[in-house]
Amino acid sequence: LTDYSIILLIKGGNLSSTNTYQDLVRKTYGLVGYLILSALQFLYPFIAMISYNIITGDTLTKVFQRIPGVGPDSMLTDRHFIILLTTIIFTLPISLYRDIAKLGKVSLISLILTIVILIIVMVRTVTLSPQVPKSENAWIFAKSNAVQAVGVMSFAFICNHNSFLIYGSLEEPTLQNWSRVTHVSVSLAVVISVVFAACGYITFTGYTEGDIFENYCRGDNLATFGRFCYGVTVILTFPLECFVTREVVANVFFHGNLSTVFHIVVTVVIIAVATGVSLVYDCLGIVLELNGVLSATPLVFIIPTACYLRLSKERWNHSDNLISCLILAVGVLVMTVGFALTIMYPQECSHGKEMFYCFPSNVSFQNSTLPP
């Protein structure tokens, strides 16, 4: 569905002679549509920034706990201090860049570290999975709240907000080339996501946390290295989301141009608010679910299909129109039902706690499978 909606977005741009997501929606649904899209395009990366801070606080505190001489009372094991420290030293200075192209090397490092983390999770599936007891009904395919998972998947796969930018960067920006690039990219993302998800769930079944590194024991040195790589990846990804939120603010309130002073002020305010929220709230699962159903789902499923259906000159029973109607219906269903379920049945969060199977009295695996 994501793959098809990305291609449909470019088709809509060609039909309306527009080359940005905002222009497409403005031309199709006027100022109201433009403002709704702008709000969603701000909300998605902004909530993502909050989730990245939560991950940073969760992962790096456990990394620093493994440093000799760092006790449980040290400031380096306080998630609030870690979030503030990484924000001041790393994410804020990098986010102050005006040219997103300067983050190219940062993105390459993040990609390499993602592969390293994936290998670590796969290794731990083999060595740790037999030692972790399986939860009750662990292999039921789907439960009644499965729609919430679709929201998280939407969060993971959304790239519609920069599709036009990537399309324009192609050497030959044709629909055929764009379709090929989209198929390869989304397929690769599917493979990586499925391996992560499958390995994580096979290892921990129903005990799997929203942040998978919350599941690994603090005495696991390999997982600690994975946490470090994960924390670095998240810190380097944070500025990319800040660029998007700042761009939305600039387009809506400053006609697309920010002076140096306003550039700094807007950046600091955005990061300060996101950091403040992440200091107060620390459960990652519900943050991902809400961002998925409220922001990602409309951006991926609802808006591209609604624009195409309004612009299409094909007969009503044309395949593109029928599939667009199907995707639109799925998007509306996931957004409404997913939001209701997320509020009614929020994901439990064992933030910062050692899992029960990490204690020798419950499961004796630390001496046999994990480094001392």
N, C-alpha and C positions, 0 to 999 in steps of 0.2 A: 504493500500500500504506500509506504514511504517512497519507494523507488518511482512508482507511477505518479505520485503527486508532485515530485520534483520535476519530472518531465512535463507534466501538465502545467506547471507554473510557467515554464519557458514558452509553452504553446500559447498560454494566455498573454504573455508579454508580446509575442509576435503578432497575435490578433489585435492587440490594442496599441501596437507601436510604442511600447514602453520598455525601459531597460532597468527598472528597479522594482522591487516588491511594493514599495510605497506608491510609486507612480501608477502601477497596475491597479491597486486597490482604489486610489483616488479617482482614476478615470472610470472605474467600473461602478463604484458605490459612493463617490463623492467625498465630501469632507468628513462626514460621520464615519464612513468606512476607514478613511485614512487615520483618524484619531483612534479608533478601536485597534487597528493594526499597530499603530505607534505604541499604544499602551501595552499590548501583548509583547511587542518586540523589546520594550523596556523591561517588562516583568520577567520574561524568561531568563535573560542573562543576569538580571539583578538577583533573582532567587538562586540561580546557579552560583553566584559569588558567595551567597550565604552558605550554601552547601559545601563549597570548597573550603571556607573557613572552618566549618565544623569538622571536615575531614582532616584538615591540618592540625587542629587542636587534638583530635583523637589519636592520630597516628604518631606525630612527633613526640608527644609526651611519653608514649611507650618506648620510643626509640631512645630518648634521653635517660629513661629509667635503667637502661642496660649499660650506661656509662659508669665505670667504677667511681665511687665517691658521691654519686648523685642519689640521695635518699628520697623517700616518699614525701618529705617535707620541703624538698628543694623547689625553687620557683620554676625550674625547668620541667617539673612534672605537673604544673598547673596549666590547664588548657587555656584559661583566660590570658595568662602571661604569654604563652606561646603564640596565640592568635595575634595579640597586640604586637609582639616582637617581630613576627614574620611580616605583618602588615607594614610596620614602620620601616623595616630594613629592606624588604624585598618588593612586595606587591605594590605599594604606593609609588616608590620611585620608578619602577618599570611601567606602571600605568600612566605616568605623566608624559610618556612619549606621545608625540603628535602623529607620527608616521607608523602605521601598523606593520609596514614592511620590515621595520627594524626588529620585529619579533620573529622573523623567519627562522633564525638559528634556535631560538627558544622552542619553537614548535617541533623542530627536528629532534632536539634533546628529549622533549616530552614523548615523542613517538618511540624513540629507542628505549626509554625507561618503561614505557607501557609493555613492550615485548619482554623486557626483563621481568617485570611483575607477573606477566602471564606465565612465564616459565616457572617462576617460584610457586605460583598457585597450582600449576600442574604437578610439580614435584611433591608438594604437600598433599595432593589428592592421593598419591600412591602411598606415601609414608604415614599419613595421619588418619586417613579415612577409616581404616580398619579399627582404630583405637577409639573413635568417637561413636557412642551409641546412637542408633537411629531413632528419630522421633516417631511417635505414633502416626500411623497412616502416612508414612513418609512418601510413598510412591503413588498416591492418588494424583491423577493428572491435573485436575483443577478443582478449586473450592469455589464457594459462592462469591467470594470477593476477588476473583481472578481479574476482574475488570481493572482493579487498581494497578495490576502489573502492566497492563497495556499502557497506562499513563507513564509509568517509569520507562517502558520501552520507547515511547514517543520522545521522552526527555533525552534518551540516549541517541536516537537516530535523527533528531531534527538538524537540518542544515539548510532549510528553505530560506532563512533570512539572509544567507550569503550566496544563494544559488546564482543570482544574476551577476554578481561580481565574478564568480568563477567561470560562468558561461562566457562573459565578455573577455576573459583572459585566455580563452582557447585560441590557438593559432588560426583555426577555421571554425568560427562559432556557428555551426549548423546544428539543426535538431538531431541529425543522425550521429554526429560526433558527441553531442551532449548526452544522448541516450547511452552511447557506449561507455563514456566516462562515468555516468551515473550507475549503470549496471555493475561495473567493476568495483567502484568505490563502496556502494552499498553492500555488495556481496562480501567484500573483504571485512567490512564492519560487522556483518552478520556472523561470519566465521569467528572473529575475535570475541564478539559478545557471547556467542553460544558456548565457546570454550570456557570463558570466564564463568558464565552462569552455571554450566553443567559441572565444572570442577568444584565450584563453591558449594553447590547444593549436594553433590555426591558426598562431599566431605562432611558437611554439617547438617544436611537435610532440614528439618523444621526449625532448627536452632540458628539458621543463617540470619545474620544481622544485615541491615541496610548497608552498612559499611563492613565489607567482608573481613577486613583486618581487625575488627573488633572480636572476631571469632578465634583468632589465633592466640595462643598463650604467650604471656610476657617473657617466659623463659626460652622461647623459640627464636634462636639467633637468625635462622634463615628468614623467618617471617619478619623479624626486626629489620633486616636489610630490605625486605620488600616494603615495609612501612616507610622506611627512609626514602626509597625510590618513589613510592606513591605520594608522599608528602611533597617532594621536590616537583613531581609532575603537576600536582594540583597548584602549587605556588606559581609555577610557570604558565599555567593555563588561565589563572585568575585575571591577568591583565587583558587577555583577549576578550573576555566578557565585559570588562570595564570599558573597553573601546566601543563596544556596541551600545551600551547604556548611555554613554556620553554622546555618541553620535545621534541617538534618538532625541535626547534633550536639546542638542544643538539644532537639529532640524525643526523641531516643534516650536521652540521658544526663541531661538537666535538666528533663524533663517539659514542654518547650516554653517554659520561662521562663529567661532569663539575667539575672542582676543586672548592674549597670553594670560592675563589676569583671570578672566572668566574660565579659561581652560583649566587652570590650577584649582580655582574655587569649586567648579562643578565636579572635578575628579575627586577632590578631598571630601566633599559632601557625600557623594555616592558611596565611596569606600567607607566613610565614617558610619553611615547609616547601616550598610551591609554588615560591617564589623560589629556594630552595636547589637543588631538582631542575633548574630551568631554567638555572641557572648551570653545572651539571655537564654536562647533556645539551642539545645544540643542534640536533638534526635534527628538523624539524617533521613531515615526512611520516609517519614511523613512529608519532609521538605521536598524530596524527589517526587513523591506521589502528587502533591499539590501542584508543583511546577509542571508536571507532566499533563495532568488533566485540565488545568486552567490556562496554561500558556502554550505548551508544545502541541497539544492536540488540535486547537484551532489553527495554529500556524502551519501544521503539517497536513491536516485532513480537511478542515472546514473551509478556510478562506481560499486556498488555491482552486478547489472544486467549485465553490460558489462563483468565483470570478470566471472560470472557464465556462460554466453553464450559462452565464449571462452573456458571454461574448460569442459563444459558439453559433455558427450559422448552419451546422449540420442538422439533419433530421433528428427528431427526439429519440428515435430508436437506434441511432448511431452508437457504436461500441464505446467511444469516448464519453458520450453523454450518459450512457447506462452505467458505466464503471464509475464515473464522477458522482452520480446519484448514490451509488452504493457506498463509496468512500465518505461522502458527506453524511450519510445516515450513520455509518460506523463512528465517525467523528463526534457527532451530536450525542450518540448513545454513550460512548466512552467518557465524554466530558461531563454529562449530567449524572450518570450512574456512578462513575468513578469518584466524582467530587462528593456525592452523598455517602458512599461507602467509606471514603477516607475520613470524613468527619464522624460518621457513626462508629466505625471500627478502626481507630487509629492503630498503626503498627506499634507493637510493644518495643521498648528501647531499653537495652541493658547497658547504656553508655558508661564506659570507663570501668566496668566490672569484669573481673576474671570469670570466664565461663566455668561451669561446674566440673567439666571433664578435665580441667587443668590441674585439679588437685589430686595428688596421689591416692588419697583415701577413696576417691570416687572412681578414677580410671588411672591405672598405672601405666602411663605411656611415656612420661617425661624421661625416665631413665633409659628407655629402650629405643625411642625414635627421635628424641629431640636432643640437641646439644645441651650440656649442663650449663 
